[in-house]
């Protein structure tokens, strides 16, 4: 095998992968990536597309050769694999190089993987974390522990992925869980600090998901005492604010749209007279939103637009009972902003139906062929039956702290809107005791009302903000968005 491995190594060295003009991967940290505008992100990703175009019919043997070197644990290949891992823009080959380095079980290979643990690509983070554990699982907690108290995006991203290592990657048909690292359950058990950490993070907004899921698959005899100990240390939630401000609606009608909502959101939890006042504020807001939805829907319809579903779904009398059922399931009132949207606006979908062909050109803009992230908010009538089965399953756990927030999925993500495989749906987490929850998974993670504002600033197609260099896009927003009411 040694000679075969040397031949593979020589073939890779002589391949176009190492030609001076072959596209190189642009490195970027998690923190730097988070600050980049969409256009600069696309520019950094351009090398990957160019590499695939150049090597589309040739890369399979390179990919297989790299895998073979990893399976053979051919350590003389580590420098070449490290170079591919750092610089190769051809993703299938780079991914194979990373896995080959991990398979080497060699300190130099682990060094290479750990050096890119803060890289913005998910596979870099994932393999870097696995290298830390494989090198010394008993020392891994000390290395990762500072991440779980930090608040920056790098710490949260790596911390989330580290905890996810203890979560099964798949569950077989017979119910058997399987971990991507077969030793992960024993690593979790060997160091009891992981158990205590996860118990303490169960209610954490950003790390709660993997913490809860790891505990669900831990030994109940150890997990339950840890959960009770963490609960005993947790301070009780503050009582909701109940005293009305008194002038929110009057100020809103006078034009203070931003200030009134900013003040309403300042309360972590609301009830009583304050909730009633904020509900009235939300009603005023959604009256304007409904008129905007009707106006744009009419203009799109005249232009021949065929949306995926009804452009506007009006509220139904049965919605009140549906809302009550969701509130009973989650144990709390709906946030006023969403409650008012469903009761006043209903639902909206301006996503082009790709089965209808290329679509009309509106204001000289071929809208159906552009990633616009068109506004879509599911009406109440489509939510109830879809979500209840999933939510019921969450309640069948051994401890109440292992029940995560209920995710109310309100829209597909921007790629699914183009009928391309994408990410998780845009959603609101319930219960939410305040006025206006975050619209999660969407790029900006804005409060729901602000998300709607951002959509209408671009005539219902918010990703047109990335096409402002096109005169047709600017003209489209000007024509379709003419006369919209501020809210």
Buried (B, 14 or more C-beta within 10 A) or exposed (E): EEEEBBEBBEEBEEBBBBEEEBBEBBBBBBBBBEEBEEEEBEEBBEBBEBBBEBBEEEBEEBBEBBBBBBEBBBBEBBEBBBBBBBBBBBBBBBBBBBBBBBBBEBEEBBBBBBBBBBBBBEBBBBBBBBBBBBBEBEEBBEBBBEBBEEEEBBBBBBBBBBBBBBBBEEEEEEEEEEBEBEEBBEBBBBBEEBBBBBBBBBBBEBBBBBBBBBBBBBEEEBBBEBBEEBBEEEEEEEEBBBEBBEEBBEBBEEEBBEEBBEBBBEBEBBBEBBBBBBBBBBBBBBBBBBBBBBBBBEBBEEBEBBBBBEBBBEBBEEBEEBBEBBBEBBEBBBBBBBBBBBBBBBBBBBBBBBEBEEBBBBBEBEBBEBBBBBBBBBBBBBBBEEBBEEBEEBEEBEBEBBBBBBBBBBBBBBEBBBBEEBEEBBBBBBBBBBBBBBBBBBEEEBBBBBBBBBBBBBBBBBBBBBBEEBEBBBBBBEBBBEEBEEB
